[in-house]
Amino acid sequence: MPKQRVDPKRKWYVLHTYSGYEDAVAHNLKQRIESLDIGDKIFNVLVPKEKKIKIKGGKRITVEEKIYPGYVLVEMIVTDDSWYVVRNTPRVTGFIGAGTTPVPIAPEEIKILQKKMGVEEPTYKIDVETGDVVNIIDGPFKDFDGKISEIDQAKGKVKVLINMFGRETPVELDFLQVKKI
């Protein structure tokens, strides 16, 4: 009697891996699928990533960031053979699920994730939050201090309240123009 529940439908499962080795696991697993000729049971291997814009050294750079560090998604039909191949791939610590039985993730979750990964326009990433006190380092309000009242991640803008003429005045600035104090 097989140890694993045989599912005739392909579904997505989540693998737990050593953090930082997601790409290596995906590469190794793809090689194992090819060399062991099990492509009829294991169809897709995916490391969910999204593009983000970070500020480094005063410049904007686009980076690819893992959405779920330490996890790899696999689309497969679970049989004893396919389970064994995936489970014994180097740096895979196991499937997400109860005991040794993998639990598939909902198709809606995969659609949301693929939509998130398919976004071509990167989002901005900055290390300030609403309420943080910042110093304006560029533009007409240079050397003013203010408090962040709003953050627009999509446009890469922040609204800073600065004290001008005895009252707080909101000023919209680019992320590059502020520095956390």
RALINSUL-V765504 format. One record per residue. N is the residue number from 1. SS is DSSP state (A for helix, B for strand, O for the rest). Layout:
{{N	SS} {N	SS}}
//
This chain:
{{1	O} {2	O} {3	O} {4	O} {5	O} {6	O} {7	O} {8	O} {9	O} {10	O} {11	B} {12	B} {13	B} {14	B} {15	B} {16	B} {17	B} {18	O} {19	O} {20	O} {21	O} {22	A} {23	A} {24	A} {25	A} {26	A} {27	A} {28	A} {29	A} {30	A} {31	A} {32	A} {33	A} {34	A} {35	A} {36	O} {37	O} {38	O} {39	O} {40	O} {41	O} {42	B} {43	B} {44	B} {45	B} {46	B} {47	O} {48	O} {49	B} {50	B} {51	B} {52	B} {53	B} {54	B} {55	B} {56	B} {57	O} {58	O} {59	B} {60	B} {61	B} {62	B} {63	B} {64	B} {65	B} {66	B} {67	O} {68	O} {69	O} {70	O} {71	B} {72	B} {73	B} {74	B} {75	B} {76	B} {77	O} {78	O} {79	O} {80	A} {81	A} {82	A} {83	A} {84	A} {85	A} {86	A} {87	A} {88	O} {89	O} {90	O} {91	O} {92	B} {93	B} {94	B} {95	B} {96	O} {97	B} {98	B} {99	O} {100	O} {101	B} {102	B} {103	O} {104	O} {105	O} {106	O} {107	A} {108	A} {109	A} {110	A} {111	A} {112	A} {113	A} {114	A} {115	A} {116	A} {117	A} {118	O} {119	O} {120	O} {121	O} {122	O} {123	B} {124	B} {125	B} {126	O} {127	O} {128	O} {129	O} {130	O} {131	O} {132	O} {133	B} {134	B} {135	B} {136	B} {137	O} {138	O} {139	O} {140	O} {141	O} {142	O} {143	O} {144	O} {145	B} {146	B} {147	B} {148	B} {149	B} {150	B} {151	B} {152	B} {153	O} {154	O} {155	O} {156	O} {157	B} {158	B} {159	B} {160	B} {161	B} {162	B} {163	B} {164	B} {165	O} {166	O} {167	B} {168	B} {169	B} {170	B} {171	B} {172	B} {173	B} {174	B} {175	A} {176	A} {177	A} {178	B} {179	B} {180	B} {181	O}}
//
